[in-house]
């Protein structure tokens, strides 16, 4: 249920570029402020509804009128649990309390899917009923369980090496040499900083 590459909306809301971590659960973590005092991307029901669609968790056109402040609070709680869990995985530590709570959420039934005719008669994905918050949380939690129990995916879990950036992503590059969450953003900042250091050091 993950979306594609960076687009014009998504994790950053309707006004920013979408960060694609490579996994739905990591995309949710990326909605947190990237730095202390940074922007909270899940700060309203409207922004959560936008993320649900642009992350690929629900198909475009799904009715999301039920999304309210309680949904925002629940998704942010899951986000915190996932951040602790993935951080512990990278550090070689255990976070069994967070794991137990994520497992409980993952045990719920995810949204039902069906194929319907879209424009031109092509089949498109739709939910079989109006989405419930618990079902959507279950889908994200299951993605985290899948990641952590898949040795290949787990080995690709990385944290961005960019200054003041702590985003998580899945490294699927050849030779596992990817260093930044985004080559265009954090990678470019590092290249600019490196160029300035060389310029200052030049005679």
N, C-alpha and C positions, 0 to 999 in steps of 0.2 A: 504493500500500500504506500510505498514511498513515491515521491514525485520525481521529476527529472532534474535537470541541472539548474543553476542559478537563473532565476527569471526576474520579472519586474515586481513581483509581490510574493508574500508568503510569510516566512519567519519574521521578517522585518515589518510586517503589516502592509497596508496598501501603499505606503509611501517609501518603502525601501526594497532593496534587492533581496531575493529569497536565498538564504543560505541552505545548501543541500549537503547534509552530512553523509548521506549514503544510507541512513537508516531512520525510520520514523521516530523511534525513541530518542535518538540523538538530535533530531530536528526539534523535538519538544524541549530538550535541555537548552538548545541554542536560543530559545525565546527569552531566557533570563538575561538580565543586564550583563553585558560582556565585561564591564569594569565597574568598580565601586562608584555608585552615583550615576551609572549608565541608565539607558532607557529600558523600562519594563515593556516588553512587547505584548504581554497578555494583561493589559491594564483595563480591559473593558470587555463586555460580552461581544460587542461588534468585532473587536480585534481577535478574540478567540474564534468566533464563527469564521472569520477570514482565514485564520490559520488552519482550521479544520478542513477547509476546502483546498487551499493552496498546498497543504502538506500531502494531499491525496487521501486523507483519512476518510473523507466523505466525498461522493461524486459532486461535481458542479451542478447546481440546480436543486440540491437537497434542501428541503425546508428546515431552517434552523431557528425558528421563532421561539423555541423553548430554551435556548441558551440564555442564561442569566448569570448574576453575580455568583451564585452557588457553583455553577459549572466552572467559572474562572478560578474560584478557590480550590476546587477539587483537582483541576488540571495543574495548578501551580504546586499543590501538595505532591502530586505524582512526579512532577518535574524535579522537585527537591529530592525525593527518594531515588530517582534515576541518577541524578547527579552524584549523590553519595555512593551509589552502587558502582557506577562506572569509574569514579575517582578511586574507589577502593580496589577495583580490578587492576587499574593501571599501577597502583602503588604496591600491589601484592598483599593487600590487607583484606580483612573480612568485614563485611557490613551486614551481618546476619539479620539485624532488626529491619533494615531497609529491604533486604531480600525477602523476608517473610511477608512484609506488607505488599510488595510488588507481586509476589506469588498469589496472595489472596485476591488482588485485583485481576490478575491474569486468569484466575479460575472462572471468572464470569464469562457469560456468552458474548462474543463479539457481534457486531451488527450483521444481520442476514443480508445476503446479496442476491440480486437477480439480474438477468439480462433483458433489456427492453429495447425497442426500436427507437433510434434517434432520428435526426434529420437525414433524409436520403435513404432511410430504411436500414442503416447500419446498426449493429448491436452495440449498445453502450451499457456501462455498469450503473446500477441504481440500488438503493437500499430497499429491502422488502417491507420496511415500516419506518415511521419517523424515528430518528436516532435518539436513544436514551444516553444520558451522560455515562452511566455505569458501563454500557456496552462499548462506548468509544474509549473509555479508560482501559477496558479489558484488552482492546485491540493494541493499544500502545504498550501496555504491560507485557502482552504476549510477544511483541516484537523484541522487547528487552530480554525476555527469557530465551527467545530464539538466538539472539546475538550472543548472550553469555554462555550458552550451551553448545554453540557451534565453534569448534576449535579454530577453523580457518577465519571466520568472521572475528572471533575474539582476538586473534593474533593481529588483526588489522586495526584495532582500536588505538587511536592516537589523540594527543592533545596538541593544539596548535603551538608552535614555537615562537610565534610572533610576540613582540613586546606588548604587554598589557592585554593579551588575548588568551582566553582559557577555553575556547571552543573545542568540542570533541568531534571527531570525524572518523570515518572508516577509510583506511588507506588501501586502495585497490590498484595503486600505481605499479608499473613494472619495476621490480626490484625493491618495492616498498620504500621508495626514497622520498615520498611526499613529506614536507615539513610544516606546511601551513594549511589552515582551514580553507584559505582562498589565495591562490597565486596572484589574483588581481588586486587584492586588498592587503592582507598581511605580508604576502610575498613581495609585493611592490614596495611596501614601506621598508622592508628589510633591504631591498636592493638600493633604494634611495639613501637610506642611512649608511649603507656600506660605501656608496659613491661619495657621500659627504665626508666620511672618515678618510678615504683615500685622498680627497681633494685637500683636506686640512693637513694631511701628513706630507703632501708633496712639497718640494723645495720651492 
